[in-house]
Amino acid sequence: MLLDLPILEKGSFYFIKDGNTTLVLEDKTKRGLEIKETSIDKNLKVKADKGMIHDMDGIGHWVPIRWYFSKDSYDVSSVLVHANSMEKIH
């Protein structure tokens, strides 16, 4: 279960957790949001869990909750680059 994974790094808006074969980057601001879909994130090109939030007009928007970076292709420092860019956005 994702909640039980060891935390490698954390920031104001993210956790990086150590999975068996992946490094999991989790957006703290989306915790508790129901996972509606798992697909490839179009920006980062990695598998991502996505949920839906609705704006004031009732229009739904898909938002990533967490991303799964393969340990074969990524290390913690490369995931931190994405995590730090997320910190700047929030």
N, CA and C atoms as an extended XYZ file, in Angstrom:
270
Properties=species:S:1:pos:R:3:atomname:S:1:resname:S:1:resid:I:1 pbc="F F F"
N         0.840       -1.181        0.000 N   MET     1
C         0.000        0.000        0.000 CA  MET     1
C         0.886        1.246        0.000 C   MET     1
N         0.471        2.264       -0.738 N   LEU     2
C         1.293        3.461       -0.906 CA  LEU     2
C         1.550        4.212        0.393 C   LEU     2
N         0.611        4.166        1.321 N   LEU     3
C         0.803        4.887        2.576 CA  LEU     3
C         1.935        4.299        3.399 C   LEU     3
N         2.215        3.012        3.199 N   ASP     4
C         3.225        2.316        3.984 CA  ASP     4
C         4.631        2.426        3.409 C   ASP     4
N         4.775        2.976        2.218 N   LEU     5
C         6.091        3.045        1.590 CA  LEU     5
C         6.988        4.025        2.341 C   LEU     5
N         8.278        3.697        2.438 N   PRO     6
C         9.209        4.615        3.107 CA  PRO     6
C         9.354        5.925        2.328 C   PRO     6
N         9.402        7.021        3.056 N   ILE     7
C         9.560        8.344        2.447 CA  ILE     7
C        11.050        8.641        2.310 C   ILE     7
N        11.469        8.926        1.071 N   LEU     8
C        12.871        9.243        0.792 CA  LEU     8
C        13.136       10.741        0.894 C   LEU     8
N        12.207       11.532        0.395 N   GLU     9
C        12.328       12.995        0.397 CA  GLU     9
C        10.941       13.571        0.605 C   GLU     9
N        10.887       14.771        1.186 N   LYS    10
C         9.594       15.444        1.278 CA  LYS    10
C         9.789       16.942        1.211 C   LYS    10
N         8.799       17.589        0.644 N   GLY    11
C         8.789       19.038        0.548 CA  GLY    11
C         7.462       19.555        1.060 C   GLY    11
N         7.222       20.811        0.862 N   SER    12
C         5.964       21.401        1.317 CA  SER    12
C         4.763       20.788        0.607 C   SER    12
N         4.935       20.427       -0.668 N   PHE    13
C         3.814       19.959       -1.469 CA  PHE    13
C         3.982       18.546       -2.022 C   PHE    13
N         5.028       17.829       -1.638 N   TYR    14
C         5.242       16.498       -2.214 CA  TYR    14
C         5.906       15.543       -1.229 C   TYR    14
N         5.745       14.251       -1.537 N   PHE    15
C         6.522       13.163       -0.946 CA  PHE    15
C         7.158       12.404       -2.092 C   PHE    15
N         8.376       11.909       -1.908 N   ILE    16
C         8.951       10.917       -2.812 CA  ILE    16
C         9.100        9.656       -1.984 C   ILE    16
N         8.421        8.591       -2.440 N   LYS    17
C         8.397        7.339       -1.689 CA  LYS    17
C         9.118        6.250       -2.470 C   LYS    17
N         9.648        5.284       -1.730 N   ASP    18
C        10.430        4.191       -2.308 CA  ASP    18
C         9.554        2.963       -2.505 C   ASP    18
N         9.164        2.694       -3.762 N   GLY    19
C         8.425        1.484       -4.093 CA  GLY    19
C         9.395        0.379       -4.472 C   GLY    19
N         8.865       -0.799       -4.761 N   ASN    20
C         9.732       -1.927       -5.132 CA  ASN    20
C        10.516       -1.643       -6.407 C   ASN    20
N         9.809       -1.229       -7.448 N   THR    21
C        10.453       -0.992       -8.742 CA  THR    21
C        10.321        0.454       -9.198 C   THR    21
N         9.634        1.273       -8.398 N   THR    22
C         9.397        2.659       -8.789 CA  THR    22
C         9.693        3.625       -7.647 C   THR    22
N         9.957        4.856       -8.028 N   LEU    23
C         9.986        5.977       -7.088 CA  LEU    23
C         8.659        6.700       -7.291 C   LEU    23
N         7.918        6.893       -6.223 N   VAL    24
C         6.578        7.457       -6.314 CA  VAL    24
C         6.617        8.911       -5.850 C   VAL    24
N         6.254        9.818       -6.745 N   LEU    25
C         6.143       11.234       -6.419 CA  LEU    25
C         4.671       11.526       -6.166 C   LEU    25
N         4.349       11.913       -4.934 N   GLU    26
C         2.954       12.137       -4.555 CA  GLU    26
C         2.725       13.612       -4.238 C   GLU    26
N         1.687       14.183       -4.836 N   ASP    27
C         1.298       15.572       -4.594 CA  ASP    27
C         0.477       15.618       -3.306 C   ASP    27
N         1.015       16.253       -2.270 N   LYS    28
C         0.318       16.318       -0.974 CA  LYS    28
C        -1.029       17.027       -1.087 C   LYS    28
N        -1.144       17.975       -2.011 N   THR    29
C        -2.388       18.737       -2.126 CA  THR    29
C        -3.520       17.912       -2.722 C   THR    29
N        -3.195       16.753       -3.303 N   LYS    30
C        -4.218       15.901       -3.918 CA  LYS    30
C        -4.505       14.647       -3.087 C   LYS    30
N        -3.870       14.524       -1.916 N   ARG    31
C        -4.093       13.353       -1.065 CA  ARG    31
C        -5.561       13.289       -0.674 C   ARG    31
N        -6.121       12.108       -0.708 N   GLY    32
C        -7.525       11.921       -0.371 CA  GLY    32
C        -8.441       12.014       -1.581 C   GLY    32
N        -7.922       12.516       -2.704 N   LEU    33
C        -8.707       12.576       -3.927 CA  LEU    33
C        -8.835       11.160       -4.486 C   LEU    33
N       -10.036       10.779       -4.868 N   GLU    34
C       -10.279        9.422       -5.368 CA  GLU    34
C        -9.590        9.217       -6.716 C   GLU    34
N        -8.907        8.087       -6.851 N   ILE    35
C        -8.257        7.739       -8.117 CA  ILE    35
C        -9.337        7.277       -9.085 C   ILE    35
N        -9.443        7.977      -10.201 N   LYS    36
C       -10.436        7.644      -11.225 CA  LYS    36
C        -9.796        6.952      -12.423 C   LYS    36
N        -8.477        7.136      -12.585 N   GLU    37
C        -7.813        6.622      -13.779 CA  GLU    37
C        -6.321        6.493      -13.505 C   GLU    37
N        -5.712        5.495      -14.101 N   THR    38
C        -4.256        5.376      -14.122 CA  THR    38
C        -3.849        5.326      -15.589 C   THR    38
N        -3.019        6.277      -15.992 N   SER    39
C        -2.602        6.361      -17.388 CA  SER    39
C        -1.230        7.028      -17.451 C   SER    39
N        -0.728        7.186      -18.648 N   ILE    40
C         0.569        7.839      -18.842 CA  ILE    40
C         0.368        9.355      -18.811 C   ILE    40
N         1.128       10.032      -17.957 N   ASP    41
C         1.066       11.489      -17.871 CA  ASP    41
C         1.646       12.074      -19.153 C   ASP    41
N         0.902       12.964      -19.792 N   LYS    42
C         1.343       13.490      -21.095 CA  LYS    42
C         2.567       14.394      -20.993 C   LYS    42
N         2.799       14.997      -19.828 N   ASN    43
C         3.957       15.879      -19.669 CA  ASN    43
C         5.221       15.123      -19.272 C   ASN    43
N         5.100       14.235      -18.288 N   LEU    44
C         6.284       13.541      -17.765 CA  LEU    44
C         6.542       12.190      -18.428 C   LEU    44
N         5.547       11.671      -19.145 N   LYS    45
C         5.674       10.390      -19.866 CA  LYS    45
C         5.929        9.212      -18.924 C   LYS    45
N         5.334        9.261      -17.736 N   VAL    46
C         5.394        8.148      -16.787 CA  VAL    46
C         3.971        7.829      -16.342 C   VAL    46
N         3.791        6.634      -15.773 N   LYS    47
C         2.476        6.235      -15.283 CA  LYS    47
C         2.059        7.155      -14.145 C   LYS    47
N         0.772        7.534      -14.130 N   ALA    48
C         0.269        8.435      -13.092 CA  ALA    48
C        -1.148        8.046      -12.691 C   ALA    48
N        -1.441        8.185      -11.403 N   ASP    49
C        -2.812        8.066      -10.904 CA  ASP    49
C        -3.438        9.441      -11.031 C   ASP    49
N        -4.672        9.476      -11.552 N   LYS    50
C        -5.334       10.762      -11.755 CA  LYS    50
C        -6.711       10.759      -11.103 C   LYS    50
N        -7.105       11.930      -10.666 N   GLY    51
C        -8.432       12.137      -10.118 CA  GLY    51
C        -9.076       13.302      -10.841 C   GLY    51
N       -10.305       13.614      -10.449 N   MET    52
C       -10.999       14.712      -11.098 CA  MET    52
C       -11.430       15.737      -10.057 C   MET    52
N       -11.141       16.991      -10.367 N   ILE    53
C       -11.650       18.087       -9.544 CA  ILE    53
C       -12.581       18.914      -10.428 C   ILE    53
N       -13.525       19.573       -9.811 N   HIS    54
C       -14.495       20.379      -10.554 CA  HIS    54
C       -14.331       21.847      -10.180 C   HIS    54
N       -14.385       22.690      -11.196 N   ASP    55
C       -14.277       24.123      -10.931 CA  ASP    55
C       -15.642       24.688      -10.535 C   ASP    55
N       -15.713       25.983      -10.337 N   MET    56
C       -16.952       26.615       -9.868 CA  MET    56
C       -18.090       26.515      -10.877 C   MET    56
N       -17.751       26.268      -12.136 N   ASP    57
C       -18.773       26.106      -13.171 CA  ASP    57
C       -19.206       24.656      -13.316 C   ASP    57
N       -18.646       23.777      -12.484 N   GLY    58
C       -19.006       22.359      -12.539 CA  GLY    58
C       -18.258       21.575      -13.601 C   GLY    58
N       -17.260       22.187      -14.208 N   ILE    59
C       -16.477       21.510      -15.246 CA  ILE    59
C       -15.385       20.689      -14.575 C   ILE    59
N       -15.312       19.408      -14.944 N   GLY    60
C       -14.317       18.509      -14.366 CA  GLY    60
C       -12.969       18.631      -15.055 C   GLY    60
N       -11.913       18.536      -14.269 N   HIS    61
C       -10.544       18.603      -14.791 CA  HIS    61
C        -9.752       17.430      -14.226 C   HIS    61
N        -9.081       16.675      -15.116 N   TRP    62
C        -8.220       15.581      -14.672 CA  TRP    62
C        -6.958       16.174      -14.066 C   TRP    62
N        -6.588       15.686      -12.891 N   VAL    63
C        -5.364       16.151      -12.233 CA  VAL    63
C        -4.565       14.948      -11.748 C   VAL    63
N        -3.249       14.978      -11.923 N   PRO    64
C        -2.429       13.880      -11.409 CA  PRO    64
C        -2.336       13.945       -9.888 C   PRO    64
N        -2.392       12.779       -9.262 N   ILE    65
C        -2.276       12.659       -7.811 CA  ILE    65
C        -0.870       12.189       -7.452 C   ILE    65
N        -0.401       11.183       -8.195 N   ARG    66
C         0.962       10.670       -7.975 CA  ARG    66
C         1.496       10.101       -9.287 C   ARG    66
N         2.818       10.134       -9.387 N   TRP    67
C         3.518        9.650      -10.576 CA  TRP    67
C         4.435        8.509      -10.168 C   TRP    67
N         4.618        7.544      -11.065 N   TYR    68
C         5.458        6.370      -10.812 CA  TYR    68
C         6.652        6.394      -11.767 C   TYR    68
N         7.830        6.669      -11.230 N   PHE    69
C         9.058        6.732      -12.018 CA  PHE    69
C         9.810        5.416      -11.863 C   PHE    69
N        10.064        4.723      -12.959 N   SER    70
C        10.793        3.457      -12.927 CA  SER    70
C        12.210        3.670      -12.401 C   SER    70
N        12.625        2.819      -11.471 N   LYS    71
C        13.991        2.915      -10.931 CA  LYS    71
C        15.038        2.584      -11.986 C   LYS    71
N        14.629        1.890      -13.051 N   ASP    72
C        15.558        1.584      -14.141 CA  ASP    72
C        15.942        2.845      -14.916 C   ASP    72
N        15.039        3.832      -14.944 N   SER    73
C        15.256        5.034      -15.744 CA  SER    73
C        15.498        6.300      -14.928 C   SER    73
N        15.079        6.295      -13.667 N   TYR    74
C        15.154        7.504      -12.836 CA  TYR    74
C        15.801        7.198      -11.492 C   TYR    74
N        16.521        8.185      -10.960 N   ASP    75
C        17.010        8.091       -9.584 CA  ASP    75
C        16.345        9.212       -8.782 C   ASP    75
N        16.601        9.256       -7.500 N   VAL    76
C        15.937       10.232       -6.632 CA  VAL    76
C        16.221       11.662       -7.082 C   VAL    76
N        17.452       11.941       -7.496 N   SER    77
C        17.792       13.315       -7.900 CA  SER    77
C        17.007       13.751       -9.138 C   SER    77
N        16.758       12.838      -10.077 N   SER    78
C        15.986       13.221      -11.263 CA  SER    78
C        14.505       13.398      -10.930 C   SER    78
N        13.981       12.634       -9.976 N   VAL    79
C        12.592       12.819       -9.539 CA  VAL    79
C        12.472       14.132       -8.762 C   VAL    79
N        13.517       14.481       -8.014 N   LEU    80
C        13.522       15.748       -7.274 CA  LEU    80
C        13.403       16.961       -8.195 C   LEU    80
N        13.936       16.862       -9.394 N   VAL    81
C        13.804       17.955      -10.361 CA  VAL    81
C        12.325       18.226      -10.623 C   VAL    81
N        11.553       17.154      -10.851 N   HIS    82
C        10.115       17.303      -11.093 CA  HIS    82
C         9.397       17.770       -9.832 C   HIS    82
N         9.811       17.247       -8.682 N   ALA    83
C         9.190       17.631       -7.412 CA  ALA    83
C         9.420       19.111       -7.120 C   ALA    83
N        10.628       19.582       -7.354 N   ASN    84
C        10.934       20.988       -7.089 CA  ASN    84
C        10.189       21.919       -8.039 C   ASN    84
N         9.964       21.479       -9.267 N   SER    85
C         9.173       22.308      -10.185 CA  SER    85
C         7.720       22.371       -9.710 C   SER    85
N         7.239       21.291       -9.100 N   MET    86
C         5.889       21.286       -8.537 CA  MET    86
C         5.805       22.269       -7.364 C   MET    86
N         6.859       22.360       -6.570 N   GLU    87
C         6.898       23.308       -5.449 CA  GLU    87
C         6.756       24.745       -5.957 C   GLU    87
N         7.387       25.049       -7.086 N   LYS    88
C         7.342       26.408       -7.626 CA  LYS    88
C         5.955       26.759       -8.151 C   LYS    88
N         5.234       25.758       -8.681 N   ILE    89
C         3.893       25.987       -9.228 CA  ILE    89
C         2.913       26.308       -8.107 C   ILE    89
N         3.026       25.565       -6.996 N   HIS    90
C         2.079       25.772       -5.891 CA  HIS    90
C         2.468       27.025       -5.193 C   HIS    90
